[in-house]
Amino acid sequence: FLVRRAGKPFHKAILRRLLLSKVHRPPMSISRISRLQKGKLDKTIVIVATITDDERLLEVPKMNICALRFTAAAKQRIIKAGGSVMTLDQLIVKNPLGTNTVLLRGPLTREALSHFGKPAGLPGSHTRPYAPTKGRNSEA
């Protein structure tokens, strides 16, 4: 709706990311967000994906995050640290033009992609086989 009315690049980017399939909306952990947040403490971080918890992060910094969904543990830890969580529709009501926000995206590379493509073993194929070994005596 806001893309038609306001036509801001922020709204177009949000709409484009909302229309992506789930494979192209990878989740993002709060540890990665806290690392990317350095120097942007006063801004709201907008992510069109799921926010997950990372138990390896011992101390969660205060952060304002807007996302499609949150895992229960991630939401609890962000609120406990004094931050705020909101969904995309709550952000649009609070800040229709998307000012003072940072749009982030999760990593698209993952291990499963190395198995896609030509069958493993064919000439010119760089596809990784699912079998652990290719040896003659392997019992896979």
Secondary structure, 3 states (H helix, E strand, C coil): CHHHHCCCHHHHHHHHHHCCCHHHCCCEEHHHHHHHCCCCCCCEEEEEEEEECCCCCCCCCCCEEEEEEECHHHHHHHHHCCCEEECHHHHHHHCCCCCCEEEECCCCCCHHHHHCCCCCCCCCCCCCCCCCCCCCCCCC
